[in-house]
Each structure stands twice: as structure tokens, then as C-alpha cells.
Amino acid sequence: MGRDAEEASPPVSLSELEQEEDDNDCYLSDQEDDALEESVLQVLEDEHLEDCHWSATSVITKESLLAAQREDLKKVMELLGLKEHHARTLLIHYRWDVERIFELLDQKGRDRLFSEAGIPLHYTNNAAGPPSSTEVTCLVCYDDVPHSAASKMDCGHNYCNDCWTEYFIVKINEGQSRRVRCMAPKCNAICDEVIIQKLVTARRPDIAGRFERFLLESYIEDNDTVKWCPSTPHCGNAIRVKGDIYCEVECTCGCQFCFNCSLKAHSPCSCMMWELWIKKCRDESETVNWITVNTKPCPKCHKPVEKNGGCNLVACICGQSFCWLCGGATGRNHTWSSISGHSCGRFTEDQTKKTEQARRDLYRYMHYHNRYKAHTDSLKQEAKLKGDIQGKVSISENKESKIKDYSWVINGLNRLFRSRRVLSYSYPFAFYMFGDEIFKDEMTPKDRELKQNLFEDLQQQLEFNVERLSGFLEKDFQNFTDDEVMDTMKHVINLSNVVDRLCKQMYQCIENDLLYPLRTPHNIAPYKSKGLDRASELHICWDSAEQSSQPIKCSQDVHRSQPGSTILGKRPILQLHGSSSDNRAHPSHKRERGDANGGGGALFDLNVPAEVADKI
């Protein structure tokens, strides 16, 4: 009867298992069971905190680039009553920051704002009134040409089309196509892009196509909130961020990178720390440091010589003898205590201190680099677990068992990827945070020691629990009994919560206790329990019934479908679907407690790191 009742019992629920207490296990400390329980419960409470989105990201493809650009153009054209090319001139000058333009409009006034951007204060009307004469004298080539063979810009300067065309072609080839200034002396006005397109297309359609493409891509090249995806090979996408630019984003191609510096995602390192670290590793600067510490240059051939004996008279392979203490050339006659005809009694202890300091710096670098490399290698090895675990899950789901939900395994693996990467990059951070390379004069020795102990305690706890989580995930649970599977499940869920909690605590320590008090600002991307947010694609809706070559209605309609245009072509009516907020948040050092990714959604819905996903 008992056997039948056991078989009829429903499968174990994952949510029920998460609520069970495990008084026998303790991962934060061997003596603090209550602290562990409080830590795990706090993680669950964090999921219900108010959402805290630091930035909203969207992917701009080749197809949606025009729509994204015209979204900002339309705002400026409508609110300031400008022509399209004047609106583009203003946006390019102020790096496509619409909010900044409106702020400066109140501060500087309309005239000063426009003149600094290169927009004439008083536009000339080319069609106003009959011409005073039948011909125009070009002040460049001094030829008299009919009015139909000359073009006048908004600034009022009028030259023949041949001179304009040659000038435009030169400027486009020089890479100045985004801001082609009038060729009149001391004129700061930006030329009308429609006239440029028309004249250059008649002679060089290929260059006209480049000009139009450069204007279109200026939305990315000259925009502080939009950057190309750094994927290799290039996927052709760009990422737009509204909010804090100190964030890590993921393109739809799978590439994860830091938006601020375009290098691979590297938090909790700041961009400066990461750039210094990769340069230090790439340049093998410590190899040079070792040579400096352990060798001295021969005074004759200048090759590095290592001392391999106790005598201070050293002989180079070139035959030159020199004193190891001072590096001066000597003869070969010597005793154990002196060299014939040579004395370097002026040798001071400063050289010894300098050598010892260089040796300590080398050992310190090796300490952090070895641990950084060890965790990076572990991450690569653990990437192979995904295929193995999927096979184990498949076997477990097909066998007769009351446990049917194995999502905790994949969730735990994804959490392992995230926490392992954080742990790996925490060592380059510690190398620069507590060294003399960046913050030498910003902390007293006592403060440095206290902060280093605080950080290393968190780092040690995280390292301990990450290793335990990795050990449980490597077990062959497909061969376990139900009780053994349940026990493994409890450990994986428990450890996943603990490492997530520790990662949050480490980031809060870095942001609030380490970086915030410093005079030199250093920003890091916030920690997100669910991994990096995958940027949503900027969609455009093509209305086939209303397709037209006419652009947005403004003070001057412009037809941009020209020969040689390889990207734009006809302009359909575009409808944008994306973030409604255009407010750009200022980056902040100090952040609120809780998950920077928000509280909603599944606890373990993580993204696999880019360096891991490429190998899976």
C-alpha cells in the first residue's frame, strides 16, 4: 500500500523544492547557517523589487538606419521650422543629441546656435524675383555663365556649376562630405546637400552614392549614443543606447561588448583598467620587466647579460668584462673582493630598493594574471559542459522518475557562466584598484589595506561557491536515484542563488565603497542577474499602399532617389516602433541596491557569454 502511494505521488515541483531549507549545507561560511538562509531569501526578494533599467538598447540594421535617422530629423525640423539639410547640419554639429540642441537653444539663442553649426542666419531664396542680368560671373574661374549653369547657396554665394562640382568631389574624396562648407573665403555656411547630390551625380554617380551613404552613416559615426557592433566579421548592425552609456550590450548577432569602449564585455573592470590590462598582456611588458630586474646591459654591445655566479665581475659573450654592481667596463684581473683598477664605492642602496620594487611588481602581476588566466581557462572548459548536460537531461527525462523538471541544471549552468566571468575579470580590477598605476595618490595606505581586505573577502567567497557550483554541475546525475537527484538539485539551486547574491555584493562594493569616493571618475557596467540584455531590433513598417518617393513633409520637399544611390533609393512612409523615452540619463557612480536588470522574469534566465557561445 505504501509502495502504491509513493508511485502515485505527484512529481516534485521546482518551486516547492526552492522553499525547502537545507540546514546541513553552508557555502558562505562554515558557521553561519542563518546568514546563508537570509542571503538566499534576499535574492528571491530582489526579484520583486521595482524595475531599475539603466539603459534601453536597440539594434539598427541597414534597413532601419534611414528610419532611425529621420526620427531625429523630424523632431528638429518640426520644432525649429528648418529645412531637412539644415536640420541635418545642426544634428551633425551637435552629434545627433536632440535634447542637447534644445538645451543650447535656451542658453545661446537661435542665432548663435545656428551660426556655430554653419547654418546661415538669413536664408536666400533662389527663386525670389527675376535675375538682374542674364549671366553670372563666377568669382573662381571668372567665366560668365547663364543663371541655369550656376548655383547659389543659402548663404548667398553664387558660383558656376563646374567649379562647385570640382570642389564637391574634392571634399567628398577628402572625407568631408558630412560638412561641406561654402568655398567662399571666410564663409562658415554648410552647403545644401541637395545641390551637392544633383551636381555630383551628373558627373560622378559613384561619388554621389558615397556622399549619400556618408550622410546616412553620419547617424552612427557622429552619434555618441550609437555605435557599430564590433563583431568580426562585421554583421553590419549598429547599437543605439538611450540612458547610461556605461553598459554592456548584446547585438542580435550574439556579440557582447562594452558600449563605452567597444571592447568585449569586461565588467567589473572599468574601460581604462581593461585597456591597460590587455595592453600589458599583449605587449609582454613584464617580460621586459624581468629582463630589467635580472639582467644588465653590456657596456660594449648593449645586450642583456644575466649573472650566473657570485663574483661581481661579469663577462659578456662579446668578450667585454664589466662590474655587475655599477655596470662599468673593467679589465679581467680581479680578486673575490675587488676588481683591479676599478672601484664603485659610490654604490648606494637606492639601486637595491629599485630592483626589489621591480621584482615585487613582477610577482604581483604574476599573481593576478595567473588567477585571471585560470578562471578564463575554466570558463572555456565549462563551456563544453552544455552539450554534456543537455545529453544528461535528455536521458533523465526519459527514464522513469518522479522528477521531470530539469531546468534547474541549465539555469545553474548559465549562472555559472556569468559568475565565472565576473570572477575572472575581478582580478584585473583588483590589480589596478589596489596598485600604484592609477590610484596611487587617491588612497592612504590604511584605506587601501582596509578596502583590499573587504574586496578580497568577497572575492574569496565568490570563488569558493563558484567552484562548488561547478563541481555539482559536473556530476553524472542521469545515473542518480531520485533522492540523489533531489539532493543535487537543492545544492545547485542554493549555490546559484548564493553566487548571484555575492556577485551583486561585489558590484555594490566596487561602485559604492571603492570607486565612488575617488576623485577620478571610473564607471563600470551594472551587474545583471539574467545576463546581458539582448538589444531589440528597431522595426520599420512599410506601408505598400502609401509608398512614395517623397520625404517627410517640411518647408522644402526633397527628392533623394538619385542614380548611384545604393542604400536609400525611394523613401517609403516609415513607422517606428521602439523606446518612447528620449531622455538620456547621466551616468552615476553610486547605484541603488538590488539587481540592475530589474526584478521581473525568471531567476536564472541568463545569456551565455560571447566567448563561451562561440565555442558551444
Summary of the structure (lengths in Angstrom):
residues: 616
radius of gyration: 33.4
end to end distance: 48.1
largest distance: 113.4
contacts: 1797
relative contact order: 0.14
helix: 46%
strand: 10%
